[in-house]
Amino acid sequence: MNKFIDPKLYGLPPSTKLKQTGINQFDIVIQRKSRIIMKDSEGILAKANKITHHVTDAKVSLKTSAPVCSKTKVFLEEHGITVSTCS
């Protein structure tokens, strides 16, 4: 299934890169060079909550090419969002 989908279907901004990797599995893809910090994680969590509002059993993960702050990674994982690197 692994394809990019329209984020507007889930009430997300059009600039969001959203990839559906399974029936209830979604990846938020962020490709940039600057570090992802706590301020960014609040926005990521809000996007994940919008997805789970539309798809009840959705599992959301973050795929990024940027370095992630250690506090941010812990914060997102506490809220059920797995963080991984993409190529």
C-alpha positions as CSV (number, residue, x, y, z in Angstrom):
1,M,0.0,0.0,0.0
2,N,2.9,2.4,0.8
3,K,1.7,5.5,-1.0
4,F,1.3,9.2,-0.3
5,I,-2.2,10.3,0.3
6,D,-4.0,13.7,0.3
7,P,-3.6,15.2,3.8
8,K,-6.8,17.3,3.4
9,L,-8.9,14.1,3.7
10,Y,-7.9,14.1,7.4
11,G,-8.1,17.8,8.0
12,L,-4.4,18.4,7.8
13,P,-2.6,21.3,6.0
14,P,-1.8,20.6,2.3
15,S,2.0,21.0,3.0
16,T,1.9,17.8,5.2
17,K,3.4,14.7,3.6
18,L,1.3,11.8,4.7
19,K,2.0,8.2,3.6
20,Q,-0.3,5.3,4.2
21,T,1.8,2.2,4.9
22,G,-1.1,-0.1,5.9
23,I,-4.8,-0.2,6.5
24,N,-4.6,1.8,9.7
25,Q,-0.9,2.8,9.6
26,F,0.2,6.3,8.6
27,D,3.6,8.0,8.4
28,I,4.1,11.7,8.7
29,V,7.1,12.4,6.6
30,I,9.4,15.4,7.3
31,Q,12.3,15.9,5.0
32,R,14.5,18.8,6.1
33,K,18.0,19.5,7.5
34,S,17.2,21.4,10.7
35,R,16.7,19.6,14.0
36,I,13.2,18.6,15.1
37,I,12.6,20.2,18.5
38,M,9.8,20.2,21.1
39,K,7.9,23.0,19.4
40,D,7.7,20.8,16.3
41,S,6.5,17.8,18.3
42,E,3.5,19.7,19.5
43,G,2.4,20.2,15.8
44,I,3.2,16.6,15.0
45,L,1.1,15.4,17.9
46,A,-1.8,17.6,16.8
47,K,-1.6,16.1,13.3
48,A,-1.5,12.6,14.7
49,N,-4.6,13.4,16.8
50,K,-6.5,14.6,13.7
51,I,-5.6,11.4,12.0
52,T,-6.8,9.2,14.9
53,H,-10.0,11.3,15.1
54,H,-10.8,10.3,11.5
55,V,-9.5,6.7,11.7
56,T,-10.1,5.3,15.2
57,D,-7.5,2.5,15.3
58,A,-4.8,4.5,13.4
59,K,-1.2,4.0,14.2
60,V,0.9,7.1,13.4
61,S,4.7,7.2,13.1
62,L,7.1,9.9,12.2
63,K,9.7,9.4,9.4
64,T,12.3,12.1,9.1
65,S,15.7,12.8,7.6
66,A,16.4,15.5,10.3
67,P,18.0,14.8,13.6
68,V,15.5,14.6,16.5
69,C,16.0,16.1,19.9
70,S,16.1,13.4,22.6
71,K,13.4,15.0,24.7
72,T,11.2,15.3,21.6
73,K,11.7,11.6,20.7
74,V,10.7,10.6,24.3
75,F,7.7,12.9,24.2
76,L,6.4,11.5,20.9
77,E,7.0,7.9,21.9
78,E,5.1,8.5,25.2
79,H,2.2,9.6,23.0
80,G,2.4,6.5,20.8
81,I,4.2,8.0,17.9
82,T,7.3,6.0,16.8
83,V,10.2,8.0,15.4
84,S,12.4,6.6,12.6
85,T,14.8,7.9,10.0
86,C,14.1,7.8,6.3
87,S,16.5,7.9,3.5
